[in-house]
Structure formats: structure tokens, C-alpha cells
Amino acid sequence: MTSDDLLVVYVTHEYPARSQTFVVSEVTALREAGQDVLLYPMQRGETGPADDWVVSWTEAITPSALPFLGVSVARALTRAGAVLSQLRLPPRTVRQRLKFVKAFLLACALAGIVRSRARHRPVHLHAHFFGLMSEVALLTRLMLPTGTTVSITGHAADVARPLSRDRLVHESESAELVACASQFVENALRRSGSVAHSRIVHCGVPRHDVTAAPRTADMPLRAVSVARLVEKKGLDDCLRACGVLAGSGDVDLVLRVVGDGPGRASLLDLRRSLQLDRHVHMYGAQPSEMVFDLLAKHCDIFVLPCKVARDGDADGIPVVLMEAMSFGIPVVTTPVSGIPELVIDGETGILVPPGNFRALADCLRHLAKDPDRARSVGLCGQEFVRQHFSREAEALALWDGIRSARQDLQLKRRPGCRQ
């Protein structure tokens, strides 16, 4: 990978953060390959110190950056028509108008920071998720010199269930590249009517040379779930499946749940009503180091029975499944959204019907009684992730897409080029 003096700026939701760690993983892979990358989070997280390659909007109001902020605002005024066209996109609600104001202010700050840091270097903006992040990136481009490019990674519901189809089409076609986290996402983008230039770029994971220790049939089954505690993760089905196994008495199972979210209280109530205090332990949000240690040393099966929530929300391909598979752990999940692109039933993992806790309990029972099969599935999944979901390979695929999109733009701008 060569940098070509290009400054890449990632627009993301929060940093540091325990969720969406794939963003930092991708940035790390690009930086390790020699690319100059900055991270611009919408808000500051609370999980630890930030790195020197992370910039905050407050940098825009420092004495050294203020003149550049003024230049960016002045350019925004000259592009008022384009700014207003973004404002007019549906939905035209008061809430959306307020979000636009926030996006515009964040874009002004970012444009000033980029001008102060990049000087005369070319710039590329990359946003993870359609929504506030993509809007900030596209507005920032309006305030930067001609030739600044934008790419957006679409993940799941942001493309399959957009706030507005017209907004999705406009933003995707305004970007030079849409990186789709799965084939499922790319199919959803096409169904929206968008003709945006796109390619599939998975959220890859780093290679782990540690493989979880094998289990024998006389040992308790140690299951782990790591997720934000929301309906689409299906953790209520996970607890009910544990209830079935605990009631039958033929499988000694311990489930460790790592994560936090709005569904925590209801899950605790469910655990209490099913009398699972001895079998289900809920640890709350934990740092990545603790999660990896848990997977490497205390996990026989990883369980994430995703489903479509009542409001239509659904996962894409949960990165935590890739992380578990990278340790050689067999995963049990469901064929929701893009998951079957990662988990091939009976080969790289096990799929059960979403929302069916009895089928999930049967699956866990079979794997508990056949540890050799569980290990075989786990090792097959580990090799599949290494070959098809490598962090380094996926970062290179994104970089190739960005470079190709910038080359296409340069060709279109040449005098006499037909457009």
C-alpha cells in the first residue's frame, strides 16, 4: 500500500468505545500499512485515553486552526445551494432539521481541522454508517478543495431500513464509493434504486494464533455471548434455551453474557423468573482485552441467536462472531441478514431458526454431547475467517476501492473527457 500523500479522515460515532471496535481495527490496519489516517469521532467516549491520531471538534477553535475554520465556513456559503439541497432531503421533521444543524457544525469544525493539518495534501473522507456520519462527511467535502472524495461503509439497517430511501439514494450516489459490509447490504442498496459505485468490504478481524482449549464430554459446557443488550441480539432466546437445558438436567451449562444496553433489566428479570442465577452470569460491558481472554480460556461455544426486532432492526454480520471464530470456537447463531455469508450451517458454524429457543437448546445439547464435532466446526470456522475475513485483507480491499474511485474522478475531470 502506498499513501500517495493522501490524508484519510474517518468520521465515526464515538471514540474510545466498546462497541463498533471494527472501526478502530480497520484504521489500525491502514495505519500499519503506512497510510496517514485520522479519526474524527462525533463524541468522546469514556473507556480510556484517546490516541494522537484522533481529532476532536474542539481543535477547530484553537488559535492555530481558527483561520482555517473561517475559510471553511466561507466556502460553505459559496456552496449554499448544495448545502440547502442536503437540508431539503426527507424526512423533513423538526428532529431531522436539528440533526442537520449538528451535522453542519461538526462538518465546519472538521473542514477547518483538515485544512489546518492537510494544507495542500489531497484528502479522502470515510464514514462508517449512513446517517449522521455520512451527512457530516458529505457536508465537509463541500467545504474542502475540489478533488476531496468521500466513501461510506453501509452495515445493515442503515441501508436495509433507511430513515428515508431518497436520502439513502442521494447520499450513496453522492459518494465516490459505497463499501458494503456484506452481500446482503449490497443487495439492499440495489433494491433502494441506488446506482452508486459499490464493492463488498467486510469488517475483518485480526488473526489470533491462540486456539481455545478442547472440551471433553464430562466437562460443563461453557457458553459465551457478547452483545449490546437489545432485542435484535436474541439474548432472551438464549436465556430461555438455558432454562430448557437446566430443566432437563442432562447438560451442565454455564452462560456468560458480556455487554450492556437498554434490555439489561428485562434480561435480569427473565433470569430470575427462570431460576438461572447459577447458570447465567451477566458481566456488563467489558474491555476488549477481557473479552478476548474469556474467549481464549473460558469458552466452549459462542452463542448469538440474532433476530429481527419488532421495529425491524436487524444485524448485518456481527463482528463478534468473526472474533469468536478466529479463536477456533464453534458459533451458534441464526440465518438473519448477512450472517449466512460468514456461518455456513454445519461447516463454519451452526444456524438455528431465529426466535426458536427450543431449537437453540437442542443444538447446544447436541454440541455438548459431541465435543469432537464442536471442535471440528470451530476449527473450520477459524480457517474460514482467516481466509475471507482478515482485517488486513479487508483494509487493503477498502484502500483499493478508494484509490480506484479517486482515479476515476481524476479521469472525469480531465479536459475533453466525456461525462
N, C-alpha and C positions, 0 to 999 in steps of 0.2 A: 504494500500500500504506500502510495506517495501522497504527500499533503498538498502539493501544488500551491503552497502558501495559502490554502483555503482555511478560513476560520469557520468552524461549525458550532452553532449555538443550539443547544437542546432546550426546548420550552416544555416544562413539566409541572406537575401539580404541587409537589411538596418535596423538600429535602432538608435534613435526613428523614427517611420514612421507613416503616417496617413493611408496608405494602408497596406494590409496584417496584420491587427491588430490581426487576428486569431492566428498568431504565438505566440505573446506575451501572448494572452489569454490562449493558451494551456500550455505554460511554467508556467504561474502563477498557473494554476490548479495543475500541477505536483508539484510545489514548496509548495503549500498549503497542499498537501497530504504528504509532508515530503521528497520528492525526491530532491537530490542535482543536480541542473541544472544550467549550464552556457549557455549564448547566445553569439555566435560569428558572428557578422554581417560583411558582405563584405565591407560596408561603413557606415560612421557615418551620421545619419540623422540630421535634423535641427529643429525638432519640440519641443525639450525640453531636459532636463538633462538625462543622462543615469543612470542606476542603478548599484549597486556594483556587480551584478551577470552578467553584460555584459562585455566581454573582447574584446580588440582591438588588431589587429596585432602588434601595436606598443609596446605592452607589451613584445613581444618576444625579443626586442633589449635592454631591461633593463638589468643592470648588474647581477641581480639575475637569469634571465631567459636565458641569452646568452649561458652558458654552455649546457643547455638542448636543445637549438636550434642547437648547434653543433652536439650533439648526434643524433638528428632527421635527420639532413642532411646526416650524416654518414650512418644512417640506410637506407636512401633513395638510397644511392649509392650501398649498398649491394642488394637492390631490384630493380636495374636498369632495369632488364628485364620486370618486372611488370609495372614500370613507362613508359617504352617505348611502351609497348602494349597498354596502355591507350592513349598515344600520337598518335599512328597509327590509332586509330578509325576514321571513316569518320564523317563528311566531312573533307577532307584533304586540306583545304583552308588556305591562309595566316592568315585570321582573326581568324580561329579556332586555329591555332598554337599559335597566340598571346594570345588568351583566355586560352590556356593550360598553357602557361608560367605564366600568372596571377594566375591561379588555383594552380599551383605548388608552387609559392612563398607564397600564402596565406596558403597552406597546411603546408609548412615548419614552418611558424610562429605559426600556430595553434598547430602543434605537439610539438613544443618547449614549448608553454604555458601549454598545457595539461600535459606534463612531469613534469614541474615545480610545477604544482598545485596538480596533482593526486598522484605523487610519485609512490607508489606501489598499488594504488587502481585500480580496473577494470574500463574500460572506454567504453561508448557507444556513438556513433556519430549519430545524426539525422539531415537529410537535408530536408528542405521544397522545393519542386520543383526539377525536373530533369533539368540538365543544369549545370551552374557554381557551384551551391551549392552542388549538388550530386557529381560532379567531385572533389571538394575540400574535401568532406568527405571521399571519397574512396582513394584519394591520401594520406590523413592524416593517414588513417588506416595502410597504408604501412610503415609509419614511427614510428608507435607505437608498443608496445609489442604484441606478439601473444595473441589472445583472445579478442582483441578490435573488437567490432561489429559495423555494420552500418545499419541504416534503412532510408528509403526515403519516403516522402509523395508525391504522384503524384496527381495533382489537376485537370487539364483539358487539355489544348492544349499541355502542356509539355509531355503528354502521347498520346493523340489522334492525335496530329500533331507534332511529334518529329523532331528535326533537322536531325536526322538520325535514321532509325529503328534499324540498327545494334548497334548503340551507346546505344539506349534505352534498347535493349535486354541485351547487355553486362553489363550495369550499374545496371539494375534491378536484374539480376541473380547474380551479384557480391555482392549485399546487402543481409544481413540475413533476412530482412523484407521489403516489399513494402506496405505502408499504402495507400490505395486508398480512396480518399475523397468522392467517390460515386460509385455506381454500374456501372454507365456509364464509369468511369475511369478504373475500374477493367476489364470491357468488352473490352475496347480499349487496355489494357495491354495484354490481351489474344490474341486479333487479331494480335498484333505485332509478335506473336510467342514466347513471353517470357514465361518461366515456373517458374518464380520467386515465392517464397513463399509470399503470399499476404493476406491481410484482409482489410475489409472496415472499415475505421475510419473517421467519419465525422469531419468537423471543427465545434465544438459545440460552443454555446453561453451561457453566464451566465443567470441565472434566474432573471427576473425582476418582482417584485411583484406589480409594478405600471401598471395599465391598462389605455390606452388612454380614455379620456372622450368621452361619446357618442355624436353623432351629430343628430340634428333634420333636417327635410327636408327643413325648411325655412332658414337654415344657408348656407353661402358659402361653397363649397366643398374645403377643404384644402388638396392638394396632395403634396407629397414629393418624390423626387428622390435623392438618394445618390450614387454617382458612379464616377469612373475615366472617364473623358470626352473623350472616344474613341468610335469608330464605333460600336463595339460589344455590347455596353450597350443600343443601340437603343434610345438614348435621342432625336435624330432628329424626330423619330416617335412620341415620347412623345409630343414634341412641335407642331407637325402637328395635333395631336389629340386635343390639346388645341385650336389650330386655328379653327378646325371644331366646337368645343363646343362654342367658343367665337362668331363665325359667326352665329350660330343658335340662340343664345341668351336665350336658355332655361335652361342653367346651369351656375351659377355664380361660376367660378373655379379660384383658385389661386394655382399655382405650384411653389414650392421652390426647386431649384436644388442646391445640395451641392456637390462640387468636382471640380477638375481642371484636365487639360490634354491637349493634342495637338488639340482636337476638339473644344476647347472653342471659338475660334474666329469664326468658321463656325456656331456654335450654336447661338452666339450673332447676327450674320448676319441673320440667319433664324428667330430669334425672332423679329428682326427689320422688315424684309420683311413681316412677318405675323401680324405685328402691335400688338404684345403681351406684350409690355412693362408693361402694367398694370396687366397682368395675370401671367407672368412668371418672377420670381426673381432668379438670379444666384448669389450664395454666395461665390463661390470659395471653396478651401479646408478649412476645419474647424476641430478643435479638437473633439475627441470622446465625450467629455462632452457636447459640444454644440449640436452635432447630437442627442444624447440621450434625451436632453432637448427638442429639436424640435419634436422628435417622441412622447414623452410623453405628450406634451402640445399643439402642434400646427399641428397635422397630423390626417386626417380622412382616407386617403387612401395612401398606398405606391405604387409607380409605377416604374417598371424597365422592359421595353419591350426588353429584350435581343434578339440578333440575331447573325447569323454567319456573320462575317465581310467578305469583298471581298477577303481578303488574307487567309481566312479560320479560323481565330482566333475566339474562342468562349469561353464563360464562362463555369465553371463547375456547382457548386451550389453556387451562390453568398452569402456570409455570411451575407451581409446587409439585405437580405430577411429574414433570420432567426432572425436577430436583430429586424426588424420591427414587425415580427410575435410575438416575445417574449413580446411585449407591447400590444398585442391584436389588432393590426392594420391589416385590410384586405389588402392583397397584390395582385397586378395585374401584371402579368408577362407573359412569353411565355414558351412553351414546348421545350426549347433548352437544349441539353446536359443532365445534371443530374437534372435539375430543377423539373421535374415531380416527383422525389423521395421525394421532400420537399413539393411542391404545388400540391395537389390533386384537380383537377378542380371542383369548386363548393362546395368543402368541407373545405380544409385548405387555399384556395385562389382561384383566378380566372386566367385562362390561356386564352390568345388570340393568334391568329396566328402571328408569327414573321414577322415584316415588314409591317403589315397591320394597318395603323394608324386609318383608319375608324372603324375597329372592336374595336380598343382600345378606340376610342371616344364613341362608342355605349356602351361599358362595363362601362366606367366611368359615362355615363349618367344614366344608369340603377341603378348603386350603389348610385348615388347622389339622385335619386328619391325614393330609398328604403333603408333608413339608418338602418332599423331593420335587413334586410338581410346582409348588410355590417357588422354590429356588430356581427351577428351570425357567419359569416365566420371568422372574426377576432378572436373571442374567441376560435373557433375550431382550428385555426392555432396556437394560443398561447399554447393550451394544447398539440398539436402535437409536437411542438418544445420542450416543457418541457419533453415529454416522449421519444423522439427519437433523439434530437439534443442538449442534455445537455452538457455543457462544461466539467463538472466533469466526467460524464459517458464516454464521448469520450476520455478524457485524460486517464481514467482507462483502456479503451479498447486498447489504444496505448501501455500503460505500460505492460499490459498482453501480447501483441504481442511481445514486446521487450524481456520480461522475458522468454517467450516460445522459442523465436529464440535463445537466449543465452544458454538455457538449451539444445536445440538440438545440438548446436555447441559443447558444452562440452561433450555430449554423443558421437559425432563423433570422438572426439579427444582421447577418452579412448583407451588404448591398446587393440588390438584384436577386435575392433569394425569394422564391415564390412561397407564399403562406396561404 
